[in-house]
Amino acid sequence: MLPDFEALIRELPKDAVVAELGSFQGSSARAILKGAEPRELHLIDRNFSNLRRDFLPNDVVRLHEGDSASTLGAFPDEHFDWIHIDADHSYAGVKRDIDEATRKVKRDGLLVFDDYVFFSANELMPYGVIHAVHELCIEDGWAFRYFALAGRMFCHVAVARLPDS
């Protein structure tokens, strides 16, 4: 259990190859750059018009505009040390991202999920993150490594494959 996203990021592997699905304004990307010091940070988003570019240009950051699952699918299997998933929060959207991410992250890699909450009071809509993450753990042999608290309980979790899966 960790107090916040920044503490979670500091626990993750340094000098890693990282992908972030859904960057919006770039606040998570800035936290990843500062706390995890990745070798490569691939930002994947449908539209970068909202991205605050104060941390760009940066030799570490690479922008990939397009659908999160499709764009991630173009990378080689087992390419990333960890992947931060914060794109489409619907159940179907999270499942699509998980299906690609489980192939694209290394066997000993991590998947980090943002907005681990049932319902967004901000948007007045249900989120599918919790359900999709629980399915991944129960059906595919992944387990919780970290749980980070957040304001209004928009928490973050990191999961890893169990050794025998």
C-alpha positions as CSV (number, residue, x, y, z in Angstrom):
1,M,0.0,0.0,0.0
2,L,1.4,3.3,-1.0
3,P,0.3,6.9,-0.3
4,D,0.1,8.1,-4.0
5,F,1.0,7.7,-7.6
6,E,4.4,9.3,-7.2
7,A,5.3,6.8,-4.5
8,L,4.2,4.0,-6.8
9,I,6.3,5.3,-9.7
10,R,9.4,5.4,-7.4
11,E,8.9,1.7,-6.7
12,L,8.9,0.7,-10.4
13,P,12.1,-0.3,-12.3
14,K,14.4,2.5,-13.3
15,D,16.2,2.8,-16.7
16,A,13.2,0.9,-18.2
17,V,11.4,0.9,-21.5
18,V,7.9,2.1,-20.6
19,A,4.7,2.8,-22.4
20,E,1.8,5.0,-21.3
21,L,-1.6,4.4,-22.9
22,G,-3.5,7.7,-22.6
23,S,-1.5,10.8,-21.8
24,F,-4.1,13.6,-21.8
25,Q,-2.2,16.6,-20.5
26,G,1.0,14.7,-19.6
27,S,0.9,14.9,-15.8
28,S,1.5,11.1,-15.4
29,A,4.2,11.2,-18.1
30,R,6.0,14.0,-16.1
31,A,5.7,11.9,-12.9
32,I,7.1,8.8,-14.7
33,L,10.0,10.8,-16.1
34,K,10.9,12.2,-12.7
35,G,10.3,9.2,-10.5
36,A,11.2,6.3,-12.7
37,E,13.8,7.8,-15.0
38,P,13.0,5.6,-17.9
39,R,15.4,4.9,-20.8
40,E,12.4,5.2,-23.2
41,L,8.9,6.5,-22.5
42,H,6.4,5.9,-25.3
43,L,3.3,8.0,-25.0
44,I,0.3,6.6,-26.9
45,D,-2.8,8.7,-27.3
46,R,-5.5,9.3,-29.8
47,N,-4.9,13.0,-29.8
48,F,-2.0,15.0,-28.3
49,S,-3.8,18.4,-28.6
50,N,-4.2,18.5,-24.8
51,L,-0.7,17.5,-24.0
52,R,1.3,20.1,-22.2
53,R,4.6,19.9,-23.9
54,D,6.8,21.6,-21.3
55,F,8.8,18.4,-20.8
56,L,9.3,18.0,-24.6
57,P,11.5,17.9,-26.6
58,N,13.1,15.1,-24.7
59,D,15.3,12.3,-26.1
60,V,13.6,9.8,-23.8
61,V,10.0,10.6,-24.8
62,R,8.4,9.3,-28.1
63,L,4.9,10.2,-29.2
64,H,2.6,7.7,-31.0
65,E,-0.8,9.1,-32.0
66,G,-3.5,6.5,-32.5
67,D,-5.8,4.0,-30.8
68,S,-4.1,2.7,-27.7
69,A,-4.5,-1.1,-28.3
70,S,-3.8,-0.9,-32.1
71,T,-0.7,1.3,-31.6
72,L,0.6,-0.8,-28.8
73,G,0.1,-3.9,-31.0
74,A,2.7,-2.6,-33.5
75,F,5.5,-3.0,-30.9
76,P,7.4,-6.3,-30.6
77,D,6.2,-8.8,-28.0
78,E,7.9,-8.5,-24.6
79,H,9.3,-5.1,-25.5
80,F,8.3,-3.1,-22.4
81,D,9.4,-3.4,-18.8
82,W,6.1,-1.9,-17.7
83,I,3.1,-0.3,-19.2
84,H,0.9,2.4,-17.6
85,I,-2.7,2.0,-18.8
86,D,-4.9,5.1,-18.6
87,A,-6.8,5.3,-21.9
88,D,-10.4,4.2,-22.5
89,H,-11.8,3.5,-19.0
90,S,-14.8,1.4,-20.3
91,Y,-14.6,-2.3,-19.6
92,A,-14.3,-3.1,-23.3
93,G,-11.6,-0.5,-23.7
94,V,-9.5,-1.7,-20.7
95,K,-9.9,-5.3,-21.9
96,R,-8.5,-4.3,-25.4
97,D,-5.6,-2.6,-23.8
98,I,-4.9,-5.5,-21.4
99,D,-5.0,-8.0,-24.3
100,E,-2.3,-6.1,-26.1
101,A,-0.3,-5.1,-23.0
102,T,0.0,-8.7,-21.7
103,R,1.9,-9.6,-24.9
104,K,4.0,-6.5,-25.1
105,V,5.2,-6.4,-21.5
106,K,8.2,-8.6,-20.6
107,R,7.4,-11.9,-18.6
108,D,8.7,-10.2,-15.4
109,G,7.1,-6.9,-16.3
110,L,4.3,-4.9,-14.7
111,L,1.0,-3.5,-15.8
112,V,0.0,-0.3,-13.9
113,F,-3.6,0.8,-14.0
114,D,-4.9,4.3,-13.3
115,D,-8.4,5.1,-12.1
116,Y,-9.0,1.8,-10.3
117,V,-12.5,2.8,-9.4
118,F,-16.0,1.6,-10.2
119,F,-17.6,4.9,-11.1
120,S,-16.3,8.3,-12.1
121,A,-18.1,11.0,-10.2
122,N,-16.4,13.5,-12.5
123,E,-18.0,12.1,-15.7
124,L,-21.0,10.4,-14.0
125,M,-20.2,7.1,-15.7
126,P,-19.1,3.6,-14.8
127,Y,-15.5,2.6,-15.3
128,G,-14.5,-1.0,-16.2
129,V,-11.0,-0.9,-14.7
130,I,-11.6,-2.8,-11.5
131,H,-13.6,-5.6,-13.3
132,A,-11.0,-6.0,-16.1
133,V,-8.1,-6.0,-13.7
134,H,-9.8,-8.6,-11.4
135,E,-10.4,-10.8,-14.5
136,L,-6.8,-10.5,-15.5
137,C,-5.7,-11.6,-12.0
138,I,-8.2,-14.5,-11.5
139,E,-8.3,-15.9,-15.1
140,D,-4.8,-15.2,-16.3
141,G,-2.5,-15.6,-13.3
142,W,-1.6,-12.0,-12.4
143,A,-1.3,-10.7,-8.9
144,F,-1.3,-7.3,-7.2
145,R,2.1,-5.9,-6.4
146,Y,1.2,-2.3,-5.4
147,F,-1.9,-0.3,-4.5
148,A,-1.5,3.4,-4.4
149,L,-4.1,5.7,-2.9
150,A,-5.4,8.8,-4.7
151,G,-7.8,11.7,-4.2
152,R,-11.5,10.7,-4.4
153,M,-10.3,7.1,-4.5
154,F,-9.2,7.2,-8.2
155,C,-6.5,4.8,-7.1
156,H,-3.6,3.1,-9.0
157,V,-2.6,-0.5,-9.0
158,A,0.3,-2.4,-10.4
159,V,0.1,-6.1,-11.2
160,A,2.6,-8.8,-12.2
161,R,2.4,-12.3,-13.6
162,L,2.6,-15.1,-11.1
163,P,5.7,-17.2,-11.7
164,D,3.8,-20.3,-12.9
165,S,1.5,-18.5,-15.4
